[in-house]
């Protein structure tokens, strides 16, 4: 019998191993027990999402627009200089990957986004929280409360109307609507809070409620903050009333007329803008 070299034996063994690992043709890449031979990709972590988002945003950076945006926002925030359409297109794939996050992971992602200096990260956070608000609501009042406390941190961090107003109407409003009996109590606390953005949020949280608006609560909050001298609070009162004017014009007219001595001229003007 002819001798076989060690190198030939080794090569034969390697070929045998590769054939054994290779899926049979015609079985769709599956083993005999029906399991896929392809590696199962792990869902993205919040940290991975932020890294990927950063790559997308940096690739589209516009220094000239960034300076203009920063100036418009009173030099409070840094920007990549991405217009809304460009930002949403650049982050479309990343936003879609967020569907794999559970509530806790979504909370973590939002917190990470608010730590980033460029405002586009927070804008992405608004898109994400709005798109996956059902995940934030969870399955119980406790779940919604946990999310509400996370959103509270977002409202009171890097606060300005561009983030606060969207969180108030699109996220806080949804969380409270899911469990109005228990979570309206939180709004009762916020409307009296020393932080003006929490007060503004409480006033505006019913913006998308339409016919489901609690009129008594709306008018109550407006009167509770009527003597507030802050522009953003007075504007919020007028905006909330003007929005409800579309649903019940008579009620808003009567309310404003009956409280002319309490509501600021700005609030009254905004409330009756379409009267």
C-alpha positions as CSV (number, residue, x, y, z in Angstrom):
1,X,0.0,0.0,0.0
2,X,1.4,3.4,-1.0
3,X,2.4,5.8,1.8
4,X,0.2,8.9,2.4
5,X,2.0,12.0,3.5
6,X,0.8,13.9,6.7
7,X,0.1,17.0,4.6
8,X,-2.3,15.1,2.4
9,X,-4.1,13.6,5.4
10,X,-4.4,17.1,6.9
11,X,-5.8,18.6,3.7
12,X,-8.3,15.7,3.4
13,X,-9.5,16.3,7.0
14,X,-9.9,20.1,6.3
15,X,-12.0,19.4,3.2
16,X,-14.2,16.9,5.1
17,X,-14.8,19.5,7.8
18,X,-15.8,22.2,5.3
19,X,-18.2,19.8,3.5
20,X,-19.7,18.8,6.8
21,X,-20.3,22.5,7.8
22,X,-21.7,23.4,4.4
23,X,-25.5,23.3,4.1
24,X,-26.9,20.8,1.6
25,X,-28.1,22.3,-1.6
26,X,-31.9,22.8,-2.0
27,X,-32.6,22.9,1.8
28,X,-32.7,26.7,2.0
29,X,-29.6,26.9,4.1
30,X,-31.0,24.7,6.9
31,X,-29.7,21.7,8.7
32,X,-31.7,18.4,8.9
33,X,-33.5,19.6,12.0
34,X,-34.8,22.6,10.2
35,X,-32.6,25.2,11.9
36,X,-30.9,27.9,9.9
37,X,-27.2,27.6,9.3
38,X,-26.8,31.4,9.2
39,X,-25.7,33.2,12.3
40,X,-28.5,34.9,14.3
41,X,-27.8,38.6,14.6
42,X,-28.2,40.0,18.0
43,X,-30.6,43.0,18.4
44,X,-28.8,46.4,18.5
45,X,-28.1,47.9,21.9
46,X,-28.8,51.5,22.7
47,X,-25.1,52.2,22.6
48,X,-24.8,50.7,19.2
49,X,-27.7,52.7,17.9
50,X,-26.1,56.0,19.0
51,X,-22.8,55.0,17.4
52,X,-24.5,54.2,14.1
53,X,-26.6,57.4,14.3
54,X,-23.4,59.4,14.8
55,X,-21.9,57.9,11.7
56,X,-24.9,58.8,9.6
57,X,-25.1,62.4,11.0
58,X,-21.4,63.1,10.6
59,X,-21.5,62.0,7.0
60,X,-24.1,64.6,6.3
61,X,-22.6,67.5,8.3
62,X,-23.1,71.0,7.0
63,X,-21.0,73.5,8.9
64,X,-22.6,76.6,7.4
65,X,-26.1,75.4,8.3
66,X,-24.9,74.4,11.7
67,X,-23.8,77.9,12.6
68,X,-27.1,79.3,11.4
69,X,-29.1,76.8,13.4
70,X,-27.0,77.5,16.5
71,X,-27.6,81.2,16.2
72,X,-31.4,80.7,15.7
73,X,-31.5,78.7,19.0
74,X,-29.7,81.5,20.8
75,X,-26.4,79.6,20.8
76,X,-27.7,77.1,23.3
77,X,-27.0,74.0,21.3
78,X,-24.5,72.6,18.9
79,X,-25.7,71.3,15.5
80,X,-24.6,69.1,12.6
81,X,-26.5,71.4,10.4
82,X,-29.0,68.9,9.1
83,X,-32.4,70.1,7.9
84,X,-35.3,67.9,9.0
85,X,-35.8,66.1,5.8
86,X,-32.1,65.3,5.5
87,X,-31.9,64.2,9.1
88,X,-34.9,61.9,8.9
89,X,-33.6,60.3,5.7
90,X,-30.1,59.8,7.2
91,X,-31.5,58.2,10.3
92,X,-34.3,56.2,8.7
93,X,-32.5,52.9,8.9
94,X,-31.4,53.5,12.4
95,X,-34.9,54.5,13.5
96,X,-36.3,51.3,12.1
97,X,-33.8,49.2,14.1
98,X,-35.2,50.7,17.3
99,X,-38.3,48.5,16.8
100,X,-36.2,45.7,18.5
101,X,-35.8,47.6,21.7
102,X,-37.9,46.9,24.8
103,X,-39.1,49.6,27.1
104,X,-36.0,49.6,29.4
105,X,-33.7,49.8,26.4
106,X,-35.8,52.6,24.8
107,X,-35.4,54.5,28.1
108,X,-31.7,54.0,28.0
109,X,-31.5,55.1,24.4
110,X,-33.4,58.4,25.1
111,X,-31.1,59.2,28.0
112,X,-28.0,58.6,25.8
113,X,-29.4,60.8,23.1
114,X,-29.9,63.7,25.5
115,X,-26.3,63.4,26.6
116,X,-25.0,64.1,23.1
117,X,-24.2,67.8,22.4
118,X,-25.7,68.1,18.9
119,X,-29.4,68.9,18.8
120,X,-30.0,66.4,16.0
121,X,-29.6,63.6,18.5
122,X,-32.5,65.0,20.6
123,X,-34.5,65.4,17.4
124,X,-34.0,61.8,16.6
125,X,-35.1,61.0,20.2
126,X,-38.4,62.9,19.5
127,X,-39.0,60.8,16.3
128,X,-38.1,57.6,18.1
129,X,-40.3,58.3,21.2
130,X,-43.2,59.3,19.0
131,X,-42.9,56.3,16.7
132,X,-42.6,53.8,19.5
133,X,-44.9,55.4,22.1
134,X,-46.7,52.1,22.5
135,X,-43.5,50.6,23.8
136,X,-43.2,53.5,26.2
137,X,-46.8,53.0,27.4
138,X,-46.1,49.4,28.1
139,X,-48.8,47.1,29.5
140,X,-49.7,48.8,32.7
141,X,-50.1,52.1,34.6
142,X,-46.7,51.4,36.3
143,X,-45.1,51.0,32.9
144,X,-46.4,54.3,31.7
145,X,-45.4,56.0,34.9
146,X,-41.8,54.7,34.5
147,X,-41.7,56.2,31.0
148,X,-43.3,59.4,32.2
149,X,-40.5,59.9,34.8
150,X,-37.9,59.3,32.0
151,X,-39.6,61.9,29.8
152,X,-39.6,64.3,32.8
153,X,-35.8,64.1,32.8
154,X,-35.8,64.9,29.1
155,X,-38.1,67.8,29.5
156,X,-35.9,69.3,32.2
157,X,-32.6,68.7,30.5
158,X,-31.5,70.9,27.6
159,X,-34.9,72.4,27.8
160,X,-36.3,74.5,25.0
161,X,-39.6,74.7,23.1
162,X,-38.4,72.6,20.2
163,X,-38.1,69.4,22.3
164,X,-40.5,70.2,25.1
165,X,-43.6,70.9,23.0
166,X,-43.2,67.7,21.0
167,X,-42.7,65.6,24.1
168,X,-45.7,67.3,25.7
169,X,-48.2,66.6,23.0
170,X,-46.8,63.4,21.3
171,X,-45.4,61.5,24.3
172,X,-46.7,62.8,27.6
173,X,-50.2,63.2,26.2
174,X,-50.2,59.6,25.0
175,X,-48.8,58.2,28.3
176,X,-51.4,60.1,30.3
177,X,-54.2,59.1,27.9
178,X,-53.4,55.5,28.4
179,X,-54.1,55.8,32.2
180,X,-55.8,59.1,32.8
181,X,-57.2,58.2,36.2
182,X,-53.8,57.7,37.8
183,X,-51.4,59.7,35.6
184,X,-53.5,62.9,35.5
185,X,-52.4,63.3,39.1
186,X,-48.8,63.7,37.8
187,X,-50.0,66.6,35.6
188,X,-51.6,68.1,38.7
189,X,-48.1,68.2,40.2
190,X,-46.3,69.4,37.1
191,X,-48.6,72.3,36.6
192,X,-47.5,73.7,40.0
193,X,-43.8,72.8,39.6
194,X,-41.1,75.4,39.8
195,X,-39.8,74.3,36.5
196,X,-41.5,76.3,33.8
197,X,-41.1,73.5,31.1
198,X,-43.0,71.1,33.3
199,X,-45.8,73.6,33.8
200,X,-45.9,74.2,30.1
201,X,-46.0,70.5,29.4
202,X,-49.0,70.1,31.8
203,X,-50.9,72.8,30.0
204,X,-50.1,71.4,26.5
205,X,-50.4,67.7,27.1
206,X,-54.0,67.5,25.9
207,X,-53.2,69.2,22.5
208,X,-54.0,66.0,20.5
209,X,-57.0,64.9,22.5
210,X,-59.6,66.8,20.4
211,X,-63.1,65.7,21.5
212,X,-61.5,63.6,24.4
213,X,-60.1,66.8,25.9
214,X,-61.0,67.2,29.6
215,X,-62.3,70.8,29.4
216,X,-62.6,71.2,33.1
217,X,-58.9,70.2,33.5
218,X,-57.8,72.5,30.7
219,X,-59.5,75.6,32.0
220,X,-58.3,74.7,35.5
221,X,-54.7,74.6,34.5
222,X,-55.0,77.8,32.5
223,X,-56.3,79.7,35.5
224,X,-53.7,78.1,37.8
225,X,-51.0,79.6,35.6
226,X,-52.8,82.7,34.5
227,X,-50.7,85.1,36.7
228,X,-47.4,83.6,35.5
229,X,-45.4,86.3,33.9
230,X,-43.2,83.9,31.8
231,X,-43.7,84.3,28.1
232,X,-43.7,80.5,27.4
233,X,-46.4,79.9,30.0
234,X,-48.7,82.7,28.7
235,X,-48.1,81.5,25.1
236,X,-48.9,77.9,26.1
237,X,-52.2,78.9,27.7
238,X,-53.2,80.7,24.6
239,X,-52.1,77.8,22.4
240,X,-54.0,75.2,24.4
241,X,-57.2,77.3,24.4
242,X,-56.8,78.1,20.6
243,X,-56.4,74.4,19.9
244,X,-59.5,73.5,21.9
245,X,-61.4,76.4,20.2
246,X,-61.6,74.1,17.1
247,X,-63.6,71.6,19.2
248,X,-65.7,73.9,21.3
249,X,-65.5,77.6,20.2
250,X,-68.4,78.7,22.4
251,X,-66.8,77.3,25.6
252,X,-63.4,79.0,24.9
253,X,-65.1,82.3,24.1
254,X,-67.1,82.2,27.4
255,X,-64.0,81.1,29.4
256,X,-61.9,84.0,28.0
257,X,-64.6,86.5,28.5
258,X,-65.3,85.4,32.0
259,X,-61.6,85.6,32.9
260,X,-60.4,88.7,31.1
261,X,-59.1,90.1,34.4
262,X,-57.0,87.0,35.0
263,X,-55.6,86.0,31.6
264,X,-52.8,88.0,30.1
265,X,-53.4,89.9,26.9
266,X,-51.1,87.4,25.1
267,X,-53.1,84.4,26.3
268,X,-56.3,86.0,25.2
269,X,-55.0,87.0,21.8
270,X,-53.7,83.5,21.1
271,X,-56.9,81.8,22.4
272,X,-59.2,83.8,20.2
273,X,-56.9,84.1,17.2
274,X,-59.4,82.3,14.9
275,X,-62.6,83.6,16.5
